[in-house]
Amino acid sequence: MFLFSDILVVAEPIPTNDLEAGATATFAIKSIVPLQTSVSRHVQRKTTSRILSSGSDIAEFRAHFAYSPDRAVDRLSEQTRIAQDSSALAEILFDSHDFDKSQLADYLVQPRNRTLLDEFIRQFNFGGIRIDRALRVYIMALRLPADNVGFESILQAFAKGWYQANISTIEYGLNTVRNLVLLIMKLHDGYHQESTFGFARAESVVTCKDFIAGFYKQDGQSVVEEGLLKTLYDAVRNEKYVQAGSAEEIRQRGRRAEITPSSEETWLAAGEWSEPFVVTIPSTDSGLTIRLLGEGLAFDRDVLEFGSFRRQSFRVKGSVPGRFKLLLSRSGENA
């Protein structure tokens, strides 16, 4: 099997008197497959499968992580070469949805795990996703640390990750992105005191004009368009951020949404709509909304609003060949 720039050639060697077929052997072509014919919804686990000896290693790691993350990683490193590949470990952590989100955040913000935190954020594929929407998804994936140092590390890492994912399409630098993140958090806390993250005092609501003026004052050389700042202001004011629930909260609520088909990796024909994906929630929830995001992906509907229904569906397509990641940005008290 040979992989060229835009085609996949499947061939088998023609038997000769040589003991084995090397690079100079003669092959019979069995089929030629254009790579443009398929597109994936989820990034393949190429790195992980290359390093781990078996799926049981991952299952054991996930079970031990709940009790002692450091010991779980050390044990996995003894069994595999995971310690030498932060990307592979970040992929496992990202895909392990049952982890305690507080414990996961506390582990990632340890100074010795900064590279791992950067790799974890890279798993989101935030390219092409507006910064406030990406931040909403990110906050939902982690239970933010209570200490200021850990919290700052989480947000600084997000700013860096979002900047790196969008560096080819934006005209401003990392410092500007950092300023945007902090001002978004301050704006949020001013309007949503019931869901504050500690960035603003009570009743510190600002107008859109003051928000924009404050940003330009803090970032005097910024080339961020005023129109984008207005959009960010309206989005953050109208919809509060919700962070991941603690392990205890999840146990008490016992609420889980389901998506069918449930496969984490789905292959689709490029440029064609998928079969419907169905999202089912435990009970009706008029306050729950799910925004569909993903670089390189198009949706037949961008937002799912449940109202008096427990199920909503959507279809997705990719216009170009490649592997893409689908993100669900959830909002509401039970998000």
C-alpha positions as CSV (number, residue, x, y, z in Angstrom):
1,M,0.0,0.0,0.0
2,F,1.5,3.3,-1.1
3,L,0.4,6.9,-0.1
4,F,0.9,9.6,-2.6
5,S,-0.1,13.3,-2.3
6,D,-3.7,12.8,-3.4
7,I,-4.2,9.1,-4.1
8,L,-3.9,5.8,-2.3
9,V,-2.5,3.0,-4.3
10,V,-3.2,-0.6,-3.2
11,A,-0.8,-3.1,-4.7
12,E,0.8,-6.5,-4.1
13,P,4.3,-7.7,-5.1
14,I,4.7,-10.0,-8.1
15,P,6.4,-13.2,-6.9
16,T,10.1,-13.6,-7.9
17,N,12.9,-15.8,-7.0
18,D,14.1,-13.4,-4.4
19,L,13.4,-14.3,-0.8
20,E,11.5,-11.0,-0.1
21,A,10.3,-8.1,-2.1
22,G,12.3,-5.0,-1.4
23,A,12.0,-1.4,-2.7
24,T,13.0,-2.5,-6.2
25,A,10.4,-5.3,-6.4
26,T,7.7,-5.3,-9.1
27,F,4.2,-4.8,-7.9
28,A,0.7,-5.3,-9.5
29,I,-1.7,-2.5,-8.8
30,K,-5.0,-3.7,-7.3
31,S,-6.8,-0.4,-7.0
32,I,-6.3,3.4,-6.9
33,V,-8.4,5.4,-4.4
34,P,-8.6,9.2,-4.6
35,L,-8.1,10.7,-1.1
36,Q,-10.7,13.4,-2.0
37,T,-13.4,10.8,-1.6
38,S,-13.4,10.6,2.2
39,V,-13.3,12.9,5.1
40,S,-13.3,12.1,8.9
41,R,-15.3,13.7,11.7
42,H,-12.7,13.0,14.3
43,V,-8.9,13.0,14.4
44,Q,-7.5,9.5,14.2
45,R,-5.5,8.2,17.1
46,K,-2.4,7.6,15.1
47,T,0.0,8.6,17.9
48,T,-1.6,6.7,20.6
49,S,-1.9,3.5,18.7
50,R,1.7,3.7,17.9
51,I,2.8,3.9,21.5
52,L,0.4,1.9,23.6
53,S,0.8,-1.8,23.7
54,S,-2.9,-2.5,24.1
55,G,-6.3,-1.0,24.9
56,S,-6.0,-2.5,28.4
57,D,-3.1,-0.1,29.2
58,I,-5.4,2.9,28.6
59,A,-8.3,1.4,30.6
60,E,-6.0,0.7,33.5
61,F,-4.5,4.2,33.3
62,R,-8.0,5.8,33.3
63,A,-9.0,3.8,36.4
64,H,-5.8,4.7,38.3
65,F,-5.9,8.4,37.3
66,A,-8.9,9.0,39.5
67,Y,-6.9,8.0,42.6
68,S,-3.4,9.3,41.8
69,P,-2.7,11.1,38.4
70,D,1.0,11.1,39.0
71,R,1.2,7.4,39.8
72,A,-1.1,6.6,37.0
73,V,1.2,8.4,34.5
74,D,4.3,6.8,36.0
75,R,2.8,3.3,35.7
76,L,1.7,3.9,32.1
77,S,5.2,5.1,31.4
78,E,6.6,1.9,32.7
79,Q,4.4,-0.1,30.4
80,T,4.8,2.1,27.3
81,R,6.8,5.0,25.9
82,I,4.1,7.5,26.8
83,A,6.4,9.6,29.0
84,Q,8.3,10.6,25.8
85,D,5.3,11.7,23.9
86,S,3.2,14.5,25.5
87,S,0.9,14.6,22.4
88,A,-0.1,11.0,22.9
89,L,-0.8,11.5,26.6
90,A,-2.7,14.7,25.9
91,E,-4.8,12.8,23.4
92,I,-5.7,10.2,26.0
93,L,-6.6,12.8,28.6
94,F,-8.7,14.7,26.0
95,D,-10.7,11.6,25.0
96,S,-11.3,10.4,28.5
97,H,-14.6,12.1,29.2
98,D,-15.2,10.4,32.6
99,F,-12.2,12.0,34.3
100,D,-12.8,14.3,37.3
101,K,-12.5,17.7,35.6
102,S,-11.1,19.4,38.8
103,Q,-8.4,16.7,39.1
104,L,-7.5,16.9,35.4
105,A,-7.1,20.7,35.6
106,D,-5.0,20.5,38.8
107,Y,-2.7,18.0,37.1
108,L,-2.3,20.0,33.9
109,V,-1.4,23.2,35.6
110,Q,1.5,21.7,37.5
111,P,4.6,23.6,36.3
112,R,6.3,20.4,35.1
113,N,3.2,19.7,32.9
114,R,3.2,22.9,30.9
115,T,4.1,21.2,27.7
116,L,1.3,18.6,28.3
117,L,-1.2,21.5,28.9
118,D,-0.2,23.0,25.6
119,E,-0.7,19.7,23.8
120,F,-4.0,19.2,25.6
121,I,-5.3,22.5,24.2
122,R,-4.1,21.6,20.7
123,Q,-6.4,18.7,20.8
124,F,-9.4,21.1,20.5
125,N,-8.5,22.2,16.9
126,F,-9.6,25.8,17.6
127,G,-8.6,27.1,14.2
128,G,-11.4,29.2,12.7
129,I,-13.5,29.3,15.9
130,R,-14.2,32.7,17.3
131,I,-12.3,33.3,20.5
132,D,-15.3,33.6,22.9
133,R,-16.8,30.4,21.5
134,A,-13.5,28.6,21.8
135,L,-13.2,29.8,25.4
136,R,-16.7,28.6,26.2
137,V,-15.8,25.1,25.0
138,Y,-12.5,25.1,26.9
139,I,-14.0,26.2,30.2
140,M,-16.6,23.4,29.9
141,A,-13.8,20.8,29.5
142,L,-12.1,21.7,32.8
143,R,-13.1,22.5,36.3
144,L,-11.0,25.7,36.7
145,P,-8.6,25.8,39.7
146,A,-9.6,27.7,42.7
147,D,-6.1,29.2,43.2
148,N,-5.3,32.3,41.2
149,V,-2.0,30.9,39.9
150,G,-3.6,27.8,38.5
151,F,-6.5,29.8,37.0
152,E,-4.1,32.2,35.3
153,S,-2.1,29.3,33.9
154,I,-5.2,27.8,32.4
155,L,-6.3,31.0,30.7
156,Q,-2.8,31.9,29.6
157,A,-2.4,28.5,28.0
158,F,-5.8,28.9,26.3
159,A,-4.7,32.3,24.8
160,K,-1.5,30.7,23.5
161,G,-3.3,27.7,22.1
162,W,-6.0,29.7,20.4
163,Y,-3.4,32.1,19.0
164,Q,-1.3,29.3,17.5
165,A,-4.4,27.7,15.9
166,N,-5.4,31.0,14.3
167,I,-2.1,32.7,13.6
168,S,-2.5,32.5,9.8
169,T,-5.8,34.3,9.8
170,I,-5.5,37.1,12.4
171,E,-3.5,40.2,12.3
172,Y,-2.7,40.7,16.0
173,G,-0.2,39.1,18.3
174,L,-0.3,36.9,21.4
175,N,-0.4,39.8,23.9
176,T,-3.5,41.1,22.2
177,V,-5.2,37.7,22.5
178,R,-4.3,37.6,26.2
179,N,-5.8,41.0,26.7
180,L,-9.0,39.8,24.9
181,V,-9.3,36.8,27.1
182,L,-9.0,38.8,30.3
183,L,-11.4,41.4,29.2
184,I,-13.9,38.8,28.1
185,M,-13.7,37.2,31.6
186,K,-14.1,40.6,33.3
187,L,-17.1,41.4,31.1
188,H,-18.7,38.0,31.8
189,D,-18.3,38.4,35.6
190,G,-19.8,41.9,35.5
191,Y,-23.0,40.6,33.9
192,H,-23.2,37.2,35.4
193,Q,-22.6,37.5,39.1
194,E,-24.4,34.2,39.7
195,S,-21.7,32.5,37.7
196,T,-18.6,34.6,38.4
197,F,-15.0,33.5,38.0
198,G,-13.7,36.3,40.2
199,F,-12.6,38.8,37.6
200,A,-14.9,41.6,38.4
201,R,-16.6,43.2,41.4
202,A,-20.3,43.0,41.9
203,E,-22.4,45.3,39.7
204,S,-19.4,46.2,37.5
205,V,-21.5,46.2,34.3
206,V,-20.0,48.2,31.5
207,T,-21.6,49.5,28.3
208,C,-20.5,48.3,24.9
209,K,-18.8,51.6,24.3
210,D,-16.9,51.4,27.5
211,F,-15.9,47.8,26.8
212,I,-14.4,48.8,23.5
213,A,-12.7,51.9,24.8
214,G,-11.2,49.9,27.7
215,F,-9.8,47.3,25.3
216,Y,-8.2,49.9,23.0
217,K,-6.8,51.7,26.0
218,Q,-5.2,48.5,27.3
219,D,-4.1,47.4,23.9
220,G,-3.1,50.7,22.2
221,Q,-1.5,49.1,19.2
222,S,-4.3,46.7,18.5
223,V,-5.8,46.1,15.1
224,V,-8.8,44.2,16.4
225,E,-11.8,45.4,14.5
226,E,-14.5,47.3,16.5
227,G,-17.1,45.1,14.9
228,L,-15.6,42.0,16.4
229,L,-15.5,43.6,19.8
230,K,-19.2,44.5,19.6
231,T,-19.9,40.9,18.6
232,L,-17.9,39.6,21.6
233,Y,-19.7,42.0,23.9
234,D,-23.2,41.0,22.9
235,A,-22.3,37.2,23.0
236,V,-20.8,37.3,26.4
237,R,-23.5,39.6,27.9
238,N,-26.3,37.5,26.6
239,E,-25.0,34.0,27.5
240,K,-23.1,33.1,30.6
241,Y,-20.2,30.7,30.7
242,V,-20.7,27.3,32.5
243,Q,-17.7,25.3,33.6
244,A,-17.5,21.6,34.0
245,G,-19.3,20.1,36.9
246,S,-17.3,18.6,39.8
247,A,-17.3,14.8,40.2
248,E,-19.8,15.1,43.1
249,E,-22.2,17.4,41.1
250,I,-22.2,14.9,38.3
251,R,-22.9,12.0,40.6
252,Q,-25.8,13.9,42.2
253,R,-27.4,15.0,39.0
254,G,-26.7,11.8,37.1
255,R,-27.6,13.6,33.8
256,R,-26.0,12.5,30.6
257,A,-26.7,13.4,27.0
258,E,-26.2,10.8,24.2
259,I,-25.2,11.2,20.6
260,T,-26.0,8.5,18.0
261,P,-24.3,7.1,16.1
262,S,-21.9,6.9,19.1
263,S,-18.7,6.1,17.2
264,E,-16.0,8.7,18.0
265,E,-14.6,8.4,14.5
266,T,-16.9,8.6,11.4
267,W,-15.8,8.6,7.8
268,L,-17.9,10.7,5.4
269,A,-17.8,11.4,1.7
270,A,-16.2,14.7,1.0
271,G,-18.7,17.4,0.1
272,E,-21.7,15.3,1.0
273,W,-24.0,15.5,4.0
274,S,-23.8,12.8,6.6
275,E,-26.7,10.8,7.9
276,P,-28.4,12.6,10.9
277,F,-26.6,12.7,14.2
278,V,-29.2,12.6,17.0
279,V,-28.6,14.3,20.4
280,T,-30.8,13.0,23.2
281,I,-30.9,14.7,26.6
282,P,-32.3,13.0,29.8
283,S,-35.3,15.3,30.1
284,T,-36.7,18.4,28.5
285,D,-34.7,21.5,29.1
286,S,-35.8,24.8,27.5
287,G,-32.6,26.5,28.7
288,L,-30.1,24.1,27.0
289,T,-28.5,25.1,23.7
290,I,-25.7,23.4,21.8
291,R,-23.7,25.2,19.2
292,L,-21.9,23.1,16.6
293,L,-18.3,24.1,15.8
294,G,-15.4,22.6,13.8
295,E,-12.8,24.0,11.5
296,G,-13.5,22.8,8.0
297,L,-16.9,21.5,8.8
298,A,-20.4,22.8,7.7
299,F,-23.7,22.0,9.4
300,D,-27.3,22.0,8.2
301,R,-28.0,23.9,11.5
302,D,-25.5,25.6,13.7
303,V,-27.5,25.7,17.0
304,L,-29.6,23.0,18.6
305,E,-32.4,24.3,20.9
306,F,-34.4,21.7,22.7
307,G,-37.4,23.6,24.0
308,S,-40.0,21.0,24.9
309,F,-38.1,18.2,23.1
310,R,-35.6,15.7,24.3
311,R,-34.1,15.1,20.9
312,Q,-32.6,17.2,18.2
313,S,-30.6,16.2,15.1
314,F,-28.1,17.7,12.7
315,R,-26.0,16.7,9.7
316,V,-22.4,17.6,8.9
317,K,-20.2,17.7,5.9
318,G,-16.6,18.5,5.1
319,S,-15.9,20.4,1.9
320,V,-12.3,19.3,1.5
321,P,-10.5,16.0,2.3
322,G,-8.9,15.7,5.7
323,R,-9.6,14.8,9.4
324,F,-11.7,17.2,11.4
325,K,-12.9,17.5,15.0
326,L,-16.5,18.3,15.9
327,L,-17.0,20.4,19.0
328,L,-20.2,20.9,21.0
329,S,-20.5,24.2,22.8
330,R,-23.1,23.8,25.5
331,S,-24.9,26.6,27.3
332,G,-27.5,26.5,30.1
333,E,-27.8,25.6,33.8
334,N,-27.6,21.9,33.0
335,A,-24.9,22.2,30.2
